[in-house]
Amino acid sequence: MLFLRSLAFNVAFYINMIVWMIVLLPAMLLPKRILHAGIQVWSRLNLVLLEAIAGTRVEIRGLENLPAGGVLVASKHQSTFETLALLHLFHDPVFILKKELAWIPVFGWFCAKVGMIPVDRAGGREALRAMTKRSVEALQAGRSVLIYPEGTRRPPGVEPAYKVGVAFLYRATKAPLVPVALNSGLFWPRRGFFRYPGRLVVQFLPPIEPGLSAEAVMARLQSVIETASDALAIEALESPNPPPAPPSAARYLADRRKPVTPA
């Protein structure tokens, strides 16, 4: 049953993506807001499919922690899920993404049209300066800027690897920094086929106000995101119908909860 539901969702997910890419192609010639509105509908529809087919319910917590106007948002990154699920929660968001994604036909065109910020991760300080300039412009226009501080998806439970880019942005933009914790990697595993039923939680945490040093904001950001993400993982793994714990989570959470059976 799990195999069939996962297969059905994966097929529906890719069909949905291809259909919306075709439907939205004419919006490339229209104002940006038209394309963005279509992308938000696509984002919501993915969540509907995830619950209806895979049985994965999505709960968003802490939206009251999002200040009005443009803010800097730093999210834990465990899965493909958050790259599509966070889109509809903001009026006109800007995602910072690796430049390779901007090369994908159609998808890359859409990213350019709505003003996403591609970054060369090997570009050093020059890439940081370019990213910061565009982020400042977006924030001044009232748009929120979303970044994944670890730069890539990491399975639940592995040791965190936060990059300095988020601190660079925080210091340069002087914007409030909103941390985001989640447990998506347990339900939509990185590079995994199965989609597990249960309650997937995304939690917006209280903002970190501007003014901290780079070292202080990095330490605080990692602490609050990792602590909250661990708590959400434990909550999921101790639920009546838990997803299987990957070996990384089983090891890392061993001293925080009762033993789990690795997947």
C-alpha positions as CSV (number, residue, x, y, z in Angstrom):
1,M,0.0,0.0,0.0
2,L,2.8,2.4,0.9
3,F,4.5,1.6,-2.4
4,L,1.4,2.2,-4.4
5,R,0.5,5.5,-2.6
6,S,4.1,6.7,-3.0
7,L,4.1,5.8,-6.7
8,A,0.8,7.5,-7.3
9,F,1.9,10.7,-5.6
10,N,5.2,10.8,-7.4
11,V,3.5,10.4,-10.8
12,A,0.8,13.0,-9.9
13,F,3.5,15.4,-8.6
14,Y,5.5,15.3,-11.9
15,I,2.4,15.4,-14.1
16,N,1.1,18.4,-12.1
17,M,4.5,20.2,-12.5
18,I,4.7,19.6,-16.2
19,V,1.1,20.7,-16.8
20,W,1.6,23.9,-14.8
21,M,4.8,24.6,-16.7
22,I,2.9,24.4,-19.9
23,V,-0.1,26.4,-18.6
24,L,2.1,29.1,-17.3
25,L,4.4,29.6,-20.3
26,P,2.2,32.4,-21.7
27,A,2.6,34.2,-18.4
28,M,6.2,34.9,-19.3
29,L,4.8,37.6,-21.5
30,L,2.6,39.1,-18.8
31,P,3.3,41.0,-15.6
32,K,5.3,39.0,-13.0
33,R,2.3,38.9,-10.6
34,I,0.4,36.7,-13.0
35,L,3.2,34.1,-13.1
36,H,3.6,34.3,-9.3
37,A,-0.1,33.8,-8.7
38,G,0.0,30.6,-10.9
39,I,3.1,29.3,-9.0
40,Q,1.3,29.8,-5.7
41,V,-1.7,27.8,-6.9
42,W,0.7,25.0,-8.0
43,S,2.4,25.1,-4.6
44,R,-0.9,24.7,-2.8
45,L,-2.1,21.9,-5.1
46,N,1.1,19.9,-4.3
47,L,0.1,20.0,-0.6
48,V,-3.4,18.8,-1.5
49,L,-2.0,15.9,-3.5
50,L,0.4,15.0,-0.7
51,E,-2.3,14.7,1.8
52,A,-4.9,13.1,-0.5
53,I,-2.7,10.5,-2.0
54,A,0.2,9.9,0.4
55,G,-1.6,10.7,3.6
56,T,0.9,13.3,4.6
57,R,-0.8,16.2,6.4
58,V,1.1,19.5,6.5
59,E,0.9,21.8,9.5
60,I,2.3,25.3,9.5
61,R,3.1,26.7,12.9
62,G,4.3,30.1,14.1
63,L,3.1,32.3,11.2
64,E,2.6,35.0,13.9
65,N,6.4,35.2,14.1
66,L,6.6,36.6,10.6
67,P,7.0,40.4,10.8
68,A,5.1,42.6,8.3
69,G,7.0,43.6,5.2
70,G,10.2,42.0,3.8
71,V,12.2,39.8,6.1
72,L,15.1,37.4,5.8
73,V,14.0,33.8,6.3
74,A,16.5,31.0,7.0
75,S,15.0,27.5,6.7
76,K,16.2,24.0,7.6
77,H,16.6,22.0,4.3
78,Q,15.9,18.3,4.5
79,S,13.7,17.6,1.5
80,T,12.4,18.8,-1.9
81,F,9.2,19.5,0.1
82,E,10.2,22.9,1.5
83,T,11.3,24.2,-1.9
84,L,7.7,24.0,-3.1
85,A,5.7,24.3,0.1
86,L,7.0,27.7,1.3
87,L,6.1,29.5,-1.9
88,H,2.4,30.2,-1.1
89,L,3.1,31.5,2.4
90,F,4.6,34.8,1.2
91,H,3.2,37.5,-0.9
92,D,6.2,37.8,-3.3
93,P,9.1,35.8,-2.1
94,V,12.6,35.6,-3.4
95,F,14.5,32.3,-3.0
96,I,18.3,32.1,-3.0
97,L,19.1,29.0,-5.1
98,K,22.1,27.4,-6.6
99,K,22.8,28.7,-10.1
100,E,22.5,25.2,-11.7
101,L,18.8,25.4,-11.1
102,A,18.5,28.5,-13.3
103,W,19.9,26.5,-16.2
104,I,16.9,24.1,-16.3
105,P,14.7,24.9,-19.3
106,V,11.3,26.5,-18.4
107,F,11.9,26.2,-14.7
108,G,14.9,28.5,-15.0
109,W,12.9,31.0,-17.1
110,F,10.3,31.1,-14.4
111,C,12.9,31.7,-11.7
112,A,14.4,34.6,-13.7
113,K,10.9,36.1,-14.4
114,V,9.9,36.2,-10.7
115,G,13.3,37.5,-9.6
116,M,14.9,34.5,-7.8
117,I,18.6,34.9,-6.9
118,P,20.9,32.2,-8.4
119,V,24.2,31.9,-6.6
120,D,27.5,30.4,-7.7
121,R,28.5,28.4,-4.6
122,A,32.1,28.4,-5.7
123,G,32.1,32.1,-6.5
124,G,33.5,33.3,-3.2
125,R,33.1,36.8,-2.0
126,E,32.2,38.1,-5.4
127,A,29.1,35.8,-5.4
128,L,28.3,36.9,-1.8
129,R,28.4,40.6,-2.8
130,A,26.1,40.0,-5.9
131,M,23.7,37.9,-3.7
132,T,23.6,40.6,-1.1
133,K,23.0,43.5,-3.5
134,R,20.0,41.7,-5.0
135,S,18.7,40.7,-1.6
136,V,18.9,44.3,-0.3
137,E,16.9,45.4,-3.4
138,A,14.3,42.8,-2.8
139,L,13.9,43.6,0.9
140,Q,13.6,47.3,0.1
141,A,10.8,46.4,-2.3
142,G,9.0,44.7,0.6
143,R,9.8,41.1,-0.6
144,S,10.9,38.4,1.8
145,V,14.2,36.7,1.0
146,L,14.4,32.9,1.8
147,I,17.7,31.1,2.1
148,Y,18.7,27.6,3.2
149,P,21.7,28.2,5.5
150,E,23.2,24.7,4.9
151,G,23.1,25.2,1.1
152,T,21.8,21.8,0.3
153,R,19.4,19.1,1.6
154,R,20.7,17.1,4.6
155,P,19.0,14.1,6.1
156,P,17.4,14.3,9.5
157,G,19.9,13.8,12.3
158,V,23.2,14.5,10.5
159,E,25.5,17.0,12.0
160,P,24.5,20.5,10.8
161,A,26.7,22.4,8.3
162,Y,25.7,26.0,8.3
163,K,27.4,28.3,5.8
164,V,28.5,31.9,6.5
165,G,26.4,33.3,3.7
166,V,23.4,33.7,5.9
167,A,25.4,35.7,8.4
168,F,26.8,37.8,5.6
169,L,23.2,38.6,4.4
170,Y,22.0,39.3,8.0
171,R,24.8,41.8,8.7
172,A,24.5,43.5,5.3
173,T,20.7,43.8,5.0
174,K,20.1,44.6,8.7
175,A,16.7,42.8,8.3
176,P,15.0,40.6,10.9
177,L,16.0,37.0,10.5
178,V,13.2,34.4,10.9
179,P,14.5,30.8,11.5
180,V,12.4,27.9,10.2
181,A,12.5,24.4,11.7
182,L,10.8,21.3,10.1
183,N,10.7,17.5,10.0
184,S,10.1,17.1,6.3
185,G,13.0,14.7,5.8
186,L,11.1,12.0,7.7
187,F,8.1,12.1,5.4
188,W,9.7,13.1,2.1
189,P,13.2,11.7,2.3
190,R,16.1,13.2,0.4
191,R,16.6,11.2,-2.8
192,G,14.0,8.7,-1.6
193,F,11.0,7.2,-3.4
194,F,8.6,6.7,-0.5
195,R,6.3,9.4,0.9
196,Y,5.2,8.5,4.4
197,P,1.9,9.3,6.0
198,G,1.7,11.4,9.1
199,R,1.9,15.0,10.2
200,L,4.7,17.0,8.6
201,V,5.4,20.2,10.5
202,V,7.0,23.5,9.3
203,Q,7.5,25.9,12.2
204,F,8.4,29.6,12.0
205,L,10.4,30.6,15.1
206,P,10.7,34.1,16.7
207,P,12.8,36.4,14.6
208,I,16.4,37.3,15.5
209,E,16.6,41.1,15.5
210,P,19.4,42.9,13.6
211,G,22.6,43.9,15.4
212,L,24.3,40.7,16.4
213,S,27.8,39.9,15.3
214,A,28.3,37.3,12.5
215,E,29.6,34.7,15.0
216,A,26.7,35.4,17.4
217,V,24.0,35.1,14.8
218,M,25.4,31.9,13.4
219,A,25.5,30.3,16.8
220,R,22.0,31.4,17.7
221,L,20.5,30.5,14.3
222,Q,21.9,27.0,14.3
223,S,20.9,26.5,18.0
224,V,17.3,27.5,17.6
225,I,16.7,25.7,14.2
226,E,18.4,22.5,15.3
227,T,16.7,22.4,18.7
228,A,13.3,23.0,17.2
229,S,13.9,20.5,14.3
230,D,15.0,17.8,16.7
231,A,11.8,18.4,18.8
232,L,9.7,18.1,15.6
233,A,11.5,14.9,14.7
234,I,10.9,13.4,18.1
235,E,7.2,14.5,17.9
236,A,6.8,12.7,14.6
237,L,8.8,9.6,15.7
238,E,6.7,9.2,18.9
239,S,3.4,9.7,17.1
240,P,0.9,6.7,16.9
241,N,1.9,5.9,13.3
242,P,5.5,7.2,13.0
243,P,7.6,7.3,9.8
244,P,10.7,5.1,9.8
245,A,13.7,6.8,11.3
246,P,16.7,6.9,9.0
247,P,20.0,5.7,10.5
248,S,21.2,9.2,10.9
249,A,18.2,10.2,12.9
250,A,18.3,7.1,15.0
251,R,21.9,7.7,16.0
252,Y,21.6,11.4,16.5
253,L,18.4,11.3,18.5
254,A,19.3,8.3,20.6
255,D,20.0,10.4,23.7
256,R,16.9,12.5,23.2
257,R,14.2,9.9,23.0
258,K,13.5,6.2,23.4
259,P,15.2,3.9,20.9
260,V,13.8,3.8,17.3
261,T,14.0,1.1,14.7
262,P,16.1,2.3,11.7
263,A,14.4,2.1,8.3
